[in-house]
Amino acid sequence: MTILVTGAAGVLGQAVTEILAARGVSVRAVTRTHPLDVRPGGSIEEIRADLSTPENLNGLFDGVGTVIHCASAPRTPDRDRFLIDALIREARRAGLPHFVYVGIAGIDGVSGYDYYTAKRDCEQRLAVSGLPHSIVRITQFHPFCAMILHRLSAGPVTVLPAMTLQPVDVGFAAACLADVATGAPVGRAPDIHGPAPLDADALVAGWRAGTGRPGRRIRIPSFGPLKALGRLAAVQGVSGGLCWQDWAARTARTRNPYDR
């Protein structure tokens, strides 16, 4: 059967689409604003559609055995809630055998940030939906962490709010997600995370070493969404892939997919 991937043009969506296709899986890749940009090969059907429009869901799940819901909207959390409800209704109608939802690891104790609240709400709605499902929580991807540090930097100076993250390699996370999607529903799957928790000093040190740019660090109070990042809990689950500094050394000079 076909696996449907929502948010297929995103950082994780593109990676898992490529991996599934390389494994010989037929993929129906749904994108909303950006075209799909994956290496050729395998069976990939690209659909450009806004899934919050009800008519765009008509027939979308026909012939689909699994949905991997990667699409998310950090700036408009209510869209996430609306979309999970719409997808659950369509999945019930179609008798979907497996619904895979991608969550964020370490957010259980974080309050005051509606995007994280929405992600927990979506997990809960799927958990009580009666659908066979798997919930896979993942820590922050390397390119996301690099984007944050870039935005906190001006020349040689990086301002540092308090935060500890467990950056994970996108390819490793996507491979783990593909394993879950091609298996039986498990409910809550093990969290996926990078090799080690890194505080702000270690994040900047690895990033600066990888890019070859020296610099100084200035500590500041957390603000905005950075407060939520600073409250993430460390997680234990499945770990692997490139470490933060090795990733920075290989790719930090290239275009960051989060900056498009």
C-alpha positions as CSV (number, residue, x, y, z in Angstrom):
1,M,0.0,0.0,0.0
2,T,0.9,3.7,-0.3
3,I,2.2,5.8,2.5
4,L,0.9,9.3,2.6
5,V,3.3,12.0,4.0
6,T,1.9,15.4,4.9
7,G,4.3,18.3,5.1
8,A,6.4,16.5,2.5
9,A,8.3,19.6,1.5
10,G,9.5,20.3,5.0
11,V,12.8,19.3,6.4
12,L,11.6,16.0,7.9
13,G,8.9,15.4,5.3
14,Q,11.4,15.5,2.4
15,A,13.9,13.2,4.2
16,V,11.3,10.6,5.1
17,T,9.8,10.7,1.6
18,E,13.2,10.0,0.1
19,I,14.0,7.2,2.5
20,L,10.6,5.5,1.9
21,A,10.9,5.8,-1.9
22,A,14.5,4.4,-1.7
23,R,13.1,1.4,0.2
24,G,10.7,0.7,-2.6
25,V,7.6,2.2,-0.8
26,S,5.0,4.0,-2.9
27,V,4.7,7.5,-1.4
28,R,1.9,10.1,-1.8
29,A,3.7,13.3,-0.9
30,V,1.4,16.3,0.1
31,T,2.8,19.8,0.0
32,R,1.1,23.1,0.6
33,T,3.4,26.0,-0.3
34,H,6.8,24.7,-1.4
35,P,7.4,22.2,-4.2
36,L,8.9,18.8,-3.4
37,D,12.7,18.7,-3.8
38,V,13.9,15.1,-3.5
39,R,16.4,13.0,-5.4
40,P,14.8,11.1,-8.3
41,G,14.0,7.4,-7.8
42,G,11.2,5.3,-6.4
43,S,7.5,5.9,-6.7
44,I,6.6,9.4,-5.5
45,E,3.2,11.0,-6.3
46,E,3.3,14.7,-5.4
47,I,0.1,16.5,-4.5
48,R,0.0,20.2,-4.0
49,A,-3.0,20.9,-1.7
50,D,-4.0,22.8,1.4
51,L,-5.4,20.1,3.7
52,S,-7.3,22.6,5.8
53,T,-9.7,22.9,2.8
54,P,-12.2,20.0,3.2
55,E,-12.6,19.3,-0.5
56,N,-8.8,18.6,-0.8
57,L,-9.2,15.6,1.5
58,N,-11.7,13.9,-0.9
59,G,-10.1,10.6,-2.0
60,L,-6.8,11.6,-0.5
61,F,-6.6,8.4,1.6
62,D,-7.8,6.0,-1.1
63,G,-5.3,3.1,-1.4
64,V,-3.3,4.5,1.6
65,G,-2.1,2.1,4.3
66,T,-0.3,4.6,6.5
67,V,-0.3,8.4,7.0
68,I,2.8,10.1,8.4
69,H,1.6,13.5,9.6
70,C,4.7,15.8,9.4
71,A,2.9,19.0,8.6
72,S,2.9,21.6,11.4
73,A,2.3,25.3,11.8
74,P,4.4,26.9,14.6
75,R,3.1,30.4,13.9
76,T,-0.6,29.3,13.8
77,P,-1.1,26.5,16.4
78,D,-4.9,26.4,15.9
79,R,-4.2,25.2,12.4
80,D,-2.5,22.1,13.8
81,R,-5.6,21.4,16.0
82,F,-8.0,21.9,13.0
83,L,-5.9,19.8,10.7
84,I,-5.5,16.8,13.1
85,D,-9.3,16.8,13.6
86,A,-9.9,16.8,9.8
87,L,-7.4,14.1,9.2
88,I,-8.8,11.9,11.9
89,R,-12.3,12.2,10.4
90,E,-11.0,11.2,7.0
91,A,-8.9,8.4,8.4
92,R,-11.9,7.0,10.2
93,R,-14.0,7.2,7.0
94,A,-11.2,5.4,5.0
95,G,-10.6,2.8,7.7
96,L,-6.9,3.8,7.8
97,P,-4.7,1.0,9.3
98,H,-2.0,3.2,10.7
99,F,-1.7,6.9,11.6
100,V,1.7,8.2,12.5
101,Y,2.0,11.6,14.2
102,V,5.2,13.5,14.7
103,G,5.5,15.3,18.0
104,I,8.2,17.2,19.9
105,A,10.2,15.5,22.6
106,G,10.6,17.0,26.0
107,I,7.6,19.3,26.0
108,D,5.4,17.8,28.7
109,G,6.4,20.3,31.4
110,V,6.4,23.4,29.2
111,S,3.6,25.9,29.6
112,G,2.9,29.3,28.2
113,Y,3.7,28.5,24.6
114,D,0.7,27.6,22.6
115,Y,2.5,25.8,19.8
116,Y,3.7,23.1,22.3
117,T,0.3,23.0,23.8
118,A,-1.2,22.4,20.4
119,K,1.2,19.6,19.7
120,R,0.2,17.9,23.0
121,D,-3.5,18.5,22.1
122,C,-3.0,16.8,18.7
123,E,-1.3,13.8,20.3
124,Q,-4.2,13.5,22.8
125,R,-6.8,13.7,20.1
126,L,-5.2,11.0,18.1
127,A,-4.7,8.8,21.2
128,V,-8.4,8.8,22.0
129,S,-9.6,8.6,18.3
130,G,-9.8,4.9,18.2
131,L,-7.4,4.8,15.2
132,P,-4.5,2.5,15.1
133,H,-1.6,4.9,15.6
134,S,2.0,5.6,16.5
135,I,3.1,8.9,18.1
136,V,6.8,9.6,17.5
137,R,8.4,12.5,19.4
138,I,11.7,14.0,18.0
139,T,14.1,16.6,19.4
140,Q,15.3,19.6,17.5
141,F,17.0,19.0,14.1
142,H,20.5,20.3,13.5
143,P,19.4,22.9,10.8
144,F,16.9,24.3,13.3
145,C,19.5,24.8,16.0
146,A,21.8,26.4,13.5
147,M,19.1,28.8,12.4
148,I,18.5,29.8,16.0
149,L,22.2,30.5,16.6
150,H,22.5,32.4,13.3
151,R,19.6,34.6,14.3
152,L,21.2,35.2,17.8
153,S,24.5,36.2,16.2
154,A,25.8,39.5,14.8
155,G,29.3,39.2,13.4
156,P,31.5,37.5,16.0
157,V,29.0,38.0,18.8
158,T,26.4,35.4,19.8
159,V,23.9,36.2,22.6
160,L,23.0,33.2,24.7
161,P,19.7,32.5,26.5
162,A,19.7,29.6,28.8
163,M,18.7,26.4,27.0
164,T,19.8,22.8,26.7
165,L,18.9,20.9,23.5
166,Q,19.6,17.4,22.1
167,P,20.1,18.2,18.4
168,V,19.4,15.2,16.1
169,D,20.4,14.4,12.6
170,V,17.5,14.7,10.2
171,G,18.4,11.7,8.2
172,F,18.7,9.5,11.3
173,A,15.3,10.7,12.6
174,A,13.7,10.2,9.2
175,A,15.0,6.6,9.0
176,C,13.6,5.9,12.5
177,L,10.3,7.4,11.5
178,A,10.2,5.3,8.3
179,D,10.8,2.2,10.5
180,V,7.8,3.0,12.6
181,A,5.6,3.8,9.6
182,T,6.3,0.5,7.9
183,G,5.7,-1.5,11.1
184,A,2.6,-2.1,13.2
185,P,1.0,0.7,15.2
186,V,2.7,1.0,18.6
187,G,0.9,3.9,20.4
188,R,3.6,5.9,21.9
189,A,6.9,5.1,20.2
190,P,10.3,5.7,21.8
191,D,11.5,9.3,21.5
192,I,14.2,10.1,18.9
193,H,17.0,12.4,19.9
194,G,20.6,13.3,19.3
195,P,23.6,11.8,21.0
196,A,23.9,14.2,23.9
197,P,22.2,17.1,25.6
198,L,24.1,20.4,24.9
199,D,23.8,23.6,26.8
200,A,24.0,27.0,25.0
201,D,27.8,27.2,25.4
202,A,28.3,23.8,23.9
203,L,25.9,24.5,21.0
204,V,27.7,27.7,20.1
205,A,31.2,26.1,20.5
206,G,30.2,23.3,18.2
207,W,28.6,25.6,15.7
208,R,31.5,28.1,15.7
209,A,34.1,25.3,15.4
210,G,32.2,23.7,12.5
211,T,32.0,27.0,10.6
212,G,35.5,28.0,11.5
213,R,34.3,31.3,12.9
214,P,35.6,32.4,16.3
215,G,33.4,34.6,18.4
216,R,32.4,35.8,21.9
217,R,29.3,34.9,23.8
218,I,27.0,37.2,25.8
219,R,24.4,35.8,28.1
220,I,20.9,37.2,28.0
221,P,17.5,36.4,29.6
222,S,15.3,34.1,27.5
223,F,12.5,35.7,25.6
224,G,9.6,34.7,23.3
225,P,9.7,31.1,22.1
226,L,13.2,30.8,23.4
227,K,11.7,30.5,26.9
228,A,9.9,27.4,25.8
229,L,13.1,25.9,24.3
230,G,14.8,26.6,27.6
231,R,12.2,24.5,29.5
232,L,12.5,21.4,27.4
233,A,13.3,18.3,29.4
234,A,16.0,15.8,28.5
235,V,14.7,12.6,27.0
236,Q,15.8,9.0,26.7
237,G,14.9,6.9,23.7
238,V,16.6,6.2,20.4
239,S,19.8,8.1,19.6
240,G,22.1,8.1,16.7
241,G,23.3,10.0,13.6
242,L,25.8,12.7,13.2
243,C,26.7,14.6,16.4
244,W,26.2,18.4,16.4
245,Q,29.8,19.4,15.8
246,D,30.3,16.9,13.0
247,W,27.1,18.0,11.3
248,A,28.2,21.7,11.6
249,A,31.6,20.9,10.1
250,R,30.0,19.2,7.1
251,T,27.0,21.4,6.4
252,A,26.9,24.6,8.4
253,R,28.2,26.6,5.4
254,T,25.4,25.4,3.1
255,R,22.0,26.9,2.7
256,N,19.8,26.2,5.7
257,P,16.4,24.7,4.7
258,Y,14.7,26.6,7.5
259,D,15.7,30.0,6.0
260,R,13.6,29.6,2.8
